[in-house]
Amino acid sequence: MSQRSASVRFVLITLVIDALGFGLVVPIVPSLVLKLSGLAVSDASLWVGGLLTAFALMQFVCAPILGGLSDRYGRRPVLLISLAGIGINYLLLSWAPSMIWLVLGRLIAGATAANASTATAYIADVTPPKERAGQFGLVGAMFGIGFVAGPAIGGALGAYDLRLPFMTAAVLAGCNLLYGILVLPESLPPERRRRFDWRRANPLGSLRVLTADRILWRLAIAYGCNWFALGALQTTFVLANQMRFGWDTRHNGMALALAGLGSAVVQGLLVRRIVPALGERRAALTGAAITAVAYLCMAFAPVGWVVLLGIVLQAVGAITNPAVQGMVSASASADRQGETQGALSSVQGLTAIAAPLIASWVFSTFTGPNAPILLPGAPFVVSALAFGVSIWAVLGVRPPAVLVTSETLVTVLPAPGGKP
């Protein structure tokens, strides 16, 4: 048990470093782009958007590859190699003398950040089915911690030197790599490994893993809708609040920190209690309904405190994704956990590419001079609708398909293809 705890701790720290790495660059990259490109702010913003897209695109492409490799060669080597890549990426960013090198660094960052699928598969390997939703909640909590701490640390260190946050992230990745070499055992025994197939490891091929099974396909829709809504929030939250309430960077930063902290607390402490009590399907439906209400509060907030109410409700609704992930894990065989989690990461990657584009377009449409109505919170209405689709998708999953206990897992899950 102590070895398992150390292993899970390593995986969770790895995910924190992933999230920290993304959060660190939020306040730093725009200034670094201005410095390296010499462009005006309006032109430099296009480079910043391109860097975000490059990161998301590489994550989308590489997630199923790393997941499939972990099913073939084991989780340990994939995790350790990706950590080494993370460290190299940050060293490169700390030195990058031109925009080309900065783009290369973000491409490497996106590829190595795709290790989340392997990390999730590792946790599924070492965790009993009935406890997985709670552990997946910890995964969400780690991302929440990273997203809260990353911008704060990056902003503070970047005030001294724009390169210092990247050096710090490289040191953290190096320390975690050394820790993993010393304590991380392999979680996937040889008899449960399977042949690597490039047709299934490419992003679109990995999606076929989900589309081939009705249960997995509906759960993937729910998962993607949840991440799409979050991507829309991250894209337009600051601009919407500036326009409506005159919030400055400090106000928006505190609100976003509250959102990340609330999500981390709920997923880290409450998911393991709430999900077993409600069951995974009911927890997913309840969380999605609460989160839809949260986004509507943010969309139509007449005053700032209603936005904060929406943030609190959104944190409570953070039980949704761990519950959905638990359902997905229960519906996949033991030798396909890495492939399935990699496919989910591909879904997440697609939403990371699409959500900012759609949210920005909706915001522009409803705040521009030709807007049908002035509604800066319009992207949050889209987010609420996305959670409505998530509810529809989960409702189509019959309860027996997601009844996950050590005694009933084998007998109640449908056969591949979604048929009993």
C-alpha positions in Angstrom: 0.0 0.0 0.0 2.9 2.4 0.8 4.5 1.7 -2.6 1.2 2.3 -4.3 0.8 5.6 -2.4 4.2 6.7 -3.4 3.5 5.8 -7.0 0.2 7.7 -7.1 1.9 10.7 -5.4 4.5 10.8 -8.1 1.8 10.7 -10.8 -0.1 13.5 -9.1 3.0 15.6 -8.8 3.7 15.1 -12.5 0.2 16.4 -13.3 0.8 19.4 -11.0 4.0 20.2 -13.0 2.1 19.9 -16.3 -0.5 22.4 -15.1 2.1 24.6 -13.5 3.9 24.7 -16.8 0.8 25.8 -18.6 -0.1 28.4 -15.9 3.5 29.8 -15.7 3.5 30.9 -19.3 0.1 32.7 -19.1 1.5 36.0 -17.7 5.0 35.5 -19.3 4.6 34.5 -22.9 2.9 37.8 -24.1 5.8 39.9 -22.8 8.3 37.4 -24.1 6.7 37.6 -27.6 6.8 41.4 -27.5 10.5 41.3 -26.6 11.5 38.7 -29.2 9.3 39.8 -32.1 9.5 43.6 -31.7 5.9 43.8 -33.0 3.1 46.0 -31.8 0.7 44.6 -29.3 -2.1 44.0 -31.8 0.3 42.0 -34.1 2.0 40.2 -31.2 -1.4 39.0 -30.0 -1.7 36.8 -33.2 1.6 35.1 -32.2 0.3 34.5 -28.7 -2.8 32.9 -30.1 -0.7 30.8 -32.5 1.4 29.6 -29.6 -1.7 28.5 -27.7 -3.0 26.7 -30.7 0.4 25.0 -31.3 0.4 23.7 -27.7 -3.2 22.3 -28.0 -2.6 20.8 -31.4 0.5 18.9 -30.3 -1.3 17.7 -27.2 -4.2 16.5 -29.4 -1.8 14.6 -31.8 0.5 13.1 -29.1 -2.0 12.0 -26.4 -3.2 8.8 -28.1 0.4 8.0 -29.2 1.7 8.1 -25.6 -1.4 6.2 -24.4 -0.8 3.5 -26.9 2.9 3.3 -26.2 2.1 2.9 -22.5 -0.2 0.0 -23.3 2.6 -1.7 -25.2 5.8 -0.9 -23.2 4.3 0.1 -19.8 3.5 3.3 -18.0 6.8 3.9 -16.3 9.1 4.5 -19.3 6.5 6.7 -21.0 6.1 8.9 -17.9 9.8 9.2 -17.3 10.7 10.0 -20.9 7.9 12.6 -21.0 9.1 14.2 -17.8 12.6 14.5 -19.4 11.0 16.1 -22.4 9.2 18.6 -20.1 12.5 19.6 -18.5 14.2 20.0 -21.9 11.3 22.2 -23.1 11.6 24.6 -20.2 15.4 24.8 -20.6 14.8 25.7 -24.3 12.2 28.3 -23.4 14.6 29.8 -20.8 17.2 30.3 -23.5 15.1 30.9 -26.7 16.7 33.7 -28.7 14.0 34.1 -31.4 10.4 33.4 -32.1 11.2 30.2 -34.0 12.8 28.7 -30.9 9.8 29.9 -28.8 7.4 28.1 -31.1 9.5 25.0 -31.0 9.4 25.1 -27.2 5.6 25.3 -27.1 5.4 22.4 -29.6 7.5 20.3 -27.3 5.5 21.5 -24.3 2.2 20.3 -26.0 3.7 16.9 -26.8 5.0 16.3 -23.3 1.8 17.6 -21.7 0.0 14.7 -23.4 1.4 12.4 -20.7 -1.8 13.1 -18.8 -3.4 10.1 -20.6 -0.6 7.8 -19.4 -0.8 9.2 -15.9 -4.5 8.6 -15.8 -4.0 5.0 -17.1 -1.4 4.4 -14.3 -3.9 5.5 -11.7 -6.5 3.2 -13.2 -4.0 0.3 -13.1 -3.3 0.6 -9.4 -6.7 1.6 -8.1 -9.7 -0.7 -7.5 -12.6 0.2 -9.8 -14.9 1.5 -7.0 -12.2 4.0 -5.9 -11.2 5.3 -9.4 -13.6 8.3 -9.4 -12.1 9.5 -6.2 -8.6 9.2 -7.6 -9.6 10.9 -10.9 -11.0 13.7 -8.6 -7.4 14.1 -7.3 -6.2 14.4 -10.9 -8.6 17.3 -11.3 -7.5 18.8 -8.0 -3.8 18.7 -9.2 -4.7 20.6 -12.3 -6.6 23.1 -10.2 -3.6 23.6 -7.9 -1.3 24.1 -10.9 -3.7 26.5 -12.7 -4.0 28.6 -9.5 -0.3 28.6 -8.5 1.2 28.8 -12.1 0.1 32.3 -13.0 0.9 33.6 -9.5 4.4 32.1 -9.5 5.0 33.0 -13.1 4.0 36.6 -12.6 6.1 37.0 -9.4 9.2 35.4 -10.9 8.7 37.1 -14.3 8.8 40.5 -12.6 12.5 39.8 -11.9 13.4 38.1 -15.2 11.1 36.8 -18.0 13.2 33.6 -18.2 13.2 32.8 -14.5 9.8 31.0 -14.5 11.0 28.6 -17.2 14.2 27.9 -15.3 12.1 27.2 -12.2 9.8 24.8 -14.1 12.8 23.0 -15.5 14.2 22.4 -12.0 10.8 21.1 -10.8 10.6 18.7 -13.7 14.2 17.5 -13.1 13.5 16.8 -9.4 10.3 14.9 -10.2 12.2 12.9 -12.9 14.8 11.8 -10.3 12.0 11.0 -7.8 10.2 8.9 -10.4 13.4 7.0 -11.3 13.9 6.1 -7.6 10.3 5.3 -6.5 8.0 4.6 -9.5 7.4 0.9 -10.2 5.7 -0.4 -13.4 1.9 -0.7 -13.0 1.1 -2.7 -16.2 2.3 -6.3 -16.0 3.6 -7.9 -19.3 0.6 -10.2 -19.6 -1.8 -7.2 -19.9 0.2 -5.4 -22.5 -0.8 -5.4 -26.2 0.6 -4.6 -29.6 1.0 -1.0 -30.6 -1.1 0.0 -33.6 -0.5 3.2 -35.4 -4.0 3.1 -36.9 -5.4 3.4 -33.4 -2.7 5.7 -32.1 -3.3 8.6 -34.5 -5.7 11.2 -33.1 -8.6 10.3 -35.5 -7.9 6.6 -35.1 -8.0 6.9 -31.4 -11.4 8.5 -31.6 -12.6 5.3 -33.3 -11.9 3.6 -30.0 -14.7 5.7 -28.6 -17.1 5.7 -31.6 -17.0 1.9 -31.8 -18.8 1.6 -28.5 -22.1 3.4 -27.9 -21.4 3.8 -24.2 -17.9 5.2 -24.7 -19.1 7.5 -27.4 -21.8 9.1 -25.3 -19.4 9.5 -22.4 -16.8 11.0 -24.7 -19.4 13.6 -25.8 -20.1 14.4 -22.2 -16.4 14.7 -21.4 -15.8 17.0 -24.4 -18.7 19.2 -23.6 -17.4 19.7 -20.1 -14.0 20.7 -21.3 -15.4 22.9 -24.1 -17.3 24.9 -21.5 -14.2 25.4 -19.4 -12.2 26.5 -22.5 -14.8 29.1 -23.3 -14.6 30.5 -19.7 -10.8 30.8 -19.8 -11.0 32.6 -23.2 -13.5 35.4 -22.4 -13.9 35.6 -18.6 -11.5 38.5 -18.2 -12.8 40.5 -21.1 -16.5 40.0 -20.1 -15.9 41.2 -16.6 -13.8 44.2 -17.7 -16.6 45.3 -20.0 -19.5 44.7 -17.5 -18.0 45.6 -14.1 -14.7 47.4 -14.8 -12.8 44.6 -13.1 -9.0 45.1 -13.4 -6.3 42.4 -13.5 -6.4 42.0 -9.7 -10.1 41.4 -9.5 -10.1 38.9 -12.4 -7.0 37.2 -11.0 -8.7 36.7 -7.6 -11.8 35.4 -9.2 -9.9 32.9 -11.3 -7.9 31.9 -8.3 -11.1 31.3 -6.4 -12.4 29.1 -9.3 -9.2 27.0 -9.4 -9.1 26.7 -5.6 -12.7 25.7 -5.4 -12.4 23.1 -8.1 -9.2 21.7 -6.4 -11.0 21.4 -3.0 -14.1 19.7 -4.4 -12.2 17.3 -6.6 -9.5 16.6 -4.1 -11.6 16.2 -0.9 -15.3 15.8 -1.8 -15.4 13.7 -5.0 -14.3 10.5 -3.2 -17.2 11.0 -0.8 -19.9 12.4 -3.1 -19.5 10.0 -6.1 -19.7 6.7 -4.1 -22.8 8.1 -2.3 -24.6 9.2 -5.4 -23.2 6.7 -7.9 -21.1 7.8 -10.9 -24.0 8.3 -13.3 -26.1 10.4 -10.8 -23.0 12.3 -9.7 -22.3 13.2 -13.4 -25.8 14.4 -14.0 -26.0 16.3 -10.8 -22.7 18.0 -11.3 -23.6 18.9 -14.9 -26.9 20.5 -13.9 -25.2 22.6 -11.2 -22.5 23.7 -13.5 -25.0 24.7 -16.2 -26.7 27.0 -13.6 -23.3 28.3 -12.7 -22.6 29.4 -16.2 -26.0 31.0 -16.5 -25.2 33.1 -13.4 -22.0 34.2 -15.0 -23.7 35.0 -18.3 -26.5 37.2 -17.0 -24.9 38.5 -13.8 -26.1 42.1 -13.2 -23.5 42.7 -10.5 -20.1 41.2 -9.7 -21.1 39.1 -6.7 -23.4 37.0 -9.0 -20.3 36.0 -11.0 -18.7 34.9 -7.7 -21.8 32.9 -6.9 -21.4 31.2 -10.3 -17.8 30.4 -9.5 -18.8 28.7 -6.3 -21.5 26.7 -8.1 -19.1 25.7 -10.8 -16.7 24.4 -8.1 -19.4 22.2 -6.7 -20.2 20.9 -10.2 -16.6 19.9 -10.6 -17.7 16.4 -9.5 -18.8 15.9 -13.2 -15.6 15.0 -15.0 -14.2 12.6 -12.4 -17.5 10.7 -12.4 -17.5 10.6 -16.2 -13.9 9.4 -16.2 -14.8 6.7 -13.7 -17.6 5.5 -16.0 -15.2 5.5 -19.0 -12.5 3.6 -17.1 -15.1 1.0 -16.0 -16.3 0.5 -19.6 -12.8 -0.2 -21.0 -10.9 -3.4 -20.6 -7.7 -3.6 -18.4 -5.4 -3.8 -21.5 -6.9 -0.7 -23.1 -6.9 1.8 -20.3 -4.0 3.8 -21.8 -5.6 3.8 -25.3 -9.0 4.8 -23.9 -7.6 7.6 -21.7 -5.4 8.7 -24.7 -8.6 9.0 -26.8 -10.2 11.1 -24.0 -7.2 13.3 -24.1 -7.6 13.7 -27.8 -11.2 14.8 -27.2 -9.9 17.3 -24.7 -7.3 18.5 -27.2 -10.0 19.1 -29.8 -12.0 21.2 -27.4 -8.8 23.1 -26.5 -8.4 24.0 -30.1 -12.1 24.8 -30.8 -13.3 26.4 -27.6 -11.2 29.6 -27.8 -12.1 30.2 -31.4 -15.8 29.7 -30.9 -15.9 31.7 -27.6 -14.0 34.6 -29.1 -16.4 34.7 -32.1 -19.5 34.6 -29.8 -18.0 37.4 -27.6 -17.2 39.5 -30.6 -20.7 39.0 -32.1 -22.5 40.0 -29.0 -20.3 42.9 -28.0 -19.5 44.5 -31.4 -21.2 47.5 -33.0 -23.6 45.2 -35.0 -24.5 43.0 -32.0 -28.1 41.8 -32.0 -28.1 42.4 -28.3 -25.3 43.6 -26.0 -24.4 40.5 -24.0 -20.7 40.1 -22.9 -21.7 36.9 -21.1 -22.9 35.2 -24.3 -20.0 32.7 -24.3 -21.2 31.5 -20.9 -24.6 30.8 -22.4 -22.9 28.5 -24.9 -21.1 26.8 -22.0 -24.4 26.2 -20.2 -25.8 24.7 -23.4 -22.7 22.5 -23.6 -23.5 21.1 -20.2 -27.0 20.5 -21.4 -25.6 18.3 -24.1 -23.5 16.6 -21.5 -26.6 15.8 -19.5 -28.3 14.4 -22.6 -25.3 12.2 -23.3 -25.1 10.7 -19.8 -28.8 10.1 -19.6 -28.4 7.7 -22.6 -26.0 5.6 -20.6 -28.0 2.9 -18.8 -27.2 2.6 -15.1 -26.1 -1.1 -15.2 -23.3 0.0 -17.6 -21.7 2.2 -15.0 -22.3 0.2 -11.8 -18.7 -0.1 -10.7 -18.0 -2.3 -7.8 -15.3 -5.0 -7.4 -18.1 -7.7 -7.2 -20.2 -6.6 -10.2 -17.7 -5.0 -12.6 -17.3 -8.1 -14.8 -21.0 -9.2 -14.9 -22.9 -5.9 -15.5 -20.9 -4.1 -18.1 -22.2 -4.5 -21.7 -20.2 -6.3 -24.3 -18.2 -4.2 -26.8 -20.4 -2.2 -29.1 -22.8 -1.2 -26.3 -25.0 -4.3 -26.4 -25.8 -6.5 -23.4 
